[in-house]
Structures are given as C-alpha cells and as structure tokens.
C-alpha cells in the first residue's frame, strides 16, 4: 500500500522543493545558531556578571519553553509590535534563536572542559602560546563540542518540521499536502518519516566519522 | 489579559502535565524492555529493538504523531485522539529513554554483576535486582531531562486537536486577538512546570545518593 511510483515521479519536483526549504532552514539554523551561540557563550564568559545573568536568563527561557510556543509568539505576536514576517523568514529567525540558545550551552561547557593542565603541559614542553591554542586547545575543544553539536543538529532538523504548523512550505507541509490531495495521507506520512529517518541516520554516521578523525588528531604524534 | 483567561490556561496546563506524566511512565516501562532487548546478543531481540529506537529517534515527533493518528484507524483500531496522542508520545519517549538506559546498563561495573552471580543470584535476579536499580540510578538525571523534553514536546499534540496548554493558548489568542500576552503566559507556565520538574529532579537525585553506583 505504498505510493505508486507515478505519483512520486509526478510530485517529485514538489517534494524536492519541500526538501530544499527544509535543508535551507536546517543549514541556516545550524550556522546562525553556532555563530550567535558562540557569541553568547563568549559574552557570558568574559562580559561580566550582569551580561552573564541577563543572557543566562534568556537562554533558560528559550530552553524551558516549547519551540511551537516561541514560533507562535513570533508569528502571531510579531505583527502587534510591528514585526510582520512571512512564514519562511519567521521560521528562519525562530529556528536560529532556538538553536543559538542550545549551542551557547554547548560552547559554555566546551570553554570549561579543556583541562588547564594540558595547556600548562604544552607550555612546559616549549610550545608557544599560539601553538598551544592551535594544537591543544582548539582540537580538544572541538572534540568536546562535536558530539553534542551533531546531536543538536539532528534535533534541529526534527524541530524544523514544527514550522509546517505556521505554513512554512518545508518537507512536512509539502508532503502531507500531497497526501491530502491524493487521498493517500498515510502513504505520504510514511514517505515523510523515511526521508527524515535517512537524513538523520546519515548525519549521525557522518558525525561519528568526524569524531573518529578528530580523536586521531588528538593522539597523533605530530 | 484577564484572570479568567489565565485560569483557563492553568486548567489546560493540567492536561499537559497529565499527558506528559502518563507518557513518560508508559515510555519508561517500554524502555526497560527495549534497552534489555537492544543489549541482547540474539539478533531476534536486538535487531527489532535497535530498529525501533533508531526510527523513533530519527523521525520528527510531529510526523510520528501524524503517522500514528492516521495509521491506527486504518489497521482497525479506533481510539479517541487523546489515546493516539499518548501512544505517540510514549513510543517516542520510550526510544529516547531506552537509549539512556542502554548507556546506563553498559556502565554497570562488571564486578558487581560477577559478584551477584558468585553470590548465587540467577540471571533474572541479577537483571532486576542489580542491573536495573544501578542503571536507573545512573540514568536518573537523563530521565529528568527527558521528562522536560516531553513536557515541551507535548505541545505538538495540539496539532491532532487535543486541548492542552498550547491548543488552549492558540484558541484564546485567535478569539481575543491578544496573542502576545496569551502566548507569553503559556510560555511562563511551561517554564514554571519545567523548573519545578528540574528542582524536584535535583532533590531526588541527592536523596538517591547522587549518580554514584
């Protein structure tokens, strides 16, 4: 009881455009989230107590409330404060803010997790400050930050499906609309699940591969 | 934003908490079996268990809910949408909790298991009296995190028409044209619930003697 191949072939361009929107949302959400999250974590670490307190409060609010509520606030509440957003920009902004809150926590932990002893050991061995940063601190931080970052990237892909509720024409919205038109809703949702599943599995595997490469870097003799 | 609207939101929050707690409890029961199966050496146990865990962790909850919501009537199971919602949330959280527990089971010191065997416990007793309690204590913080995730994710059951906090907020926002105060209040209620869960979790963790096995 699957989609007949003709329907898939006929609708392939539409499915493709939905997938494209999802991938754009995902990539922008990750890139924006990493950038803003890194700034937030850095500001919290070096910006003094007040900044740490204020940013920490915002991060806690974003992490303690459902993404759907945040999106509703932005999409339906925005126009009341002069912020008229179309669904796609609204989705991009919403996903980036959400993602930044979680990435900032990952970087915060990363900052704290490089052991001081390693940096001191590098200095004792005669590495310059720059060498110590390049050869010790950055690889170690990357290694610490990478697994939770991949995890978060996968969570963001799945959260992006929520944006279908505010009519962002991404994968979930597109494929379920095709399902309703063709009276084949179950088959459409099944196809949808499989597409997400494949992307998540591939991402997870690539992540593990990157981890292995990085850990080799960590213990390399060079 | 009147007191009456806020009271309506609070009432709907009871549904959110109820749905989440029931799903977490059912999910936990399924997760114990699932993680044991995933750790088994027999392919008839570990293959389906790992497939299940991979699927429910790899597909957005919204898509899972839509899938279950449409699948159940097709295979002849006609249940109220609230049941479909709880089934969806339970299966999803079961997969995540199983993955946590699997990590916990793998960290149970082998010496303790050997000691149990030497003491004369059979494999069943070793599993339920030694491995499960230790794994549970090790994974308790992850369970609290998962509870908070589910409280937030339960907002998605609004899509299949369940009146919980998010759906109530949505209905009130569109009937009163006050989206900002209403969604902000809903966000505040979620925040308070999650903070309470987090605090209770930390307290319970301490009285469990921390994460040390």
Interface residues (C-beta under 8 A of the other chain):
Chain A: X60 X61 X64 X65 X66 X67 X68 X69 X70 X72 X73 X76 X77 X80 X81 X154 X157 X158 X159 X160 X161 X162 X164 X165 X172 X176 X185 X186 X189 X190 X192 X193 X196 X197 X200 X201
Chain B: X54 X55 X57 X58 X59 X60 X61 X62 X63 X64 X66 X67 X70 X71 X74 X148 X152 X153 X155 X156 X158 X159 X166 X169 X170 X173 X179 X180 X183 X184 X186 X187 X190 X191 X194 X195
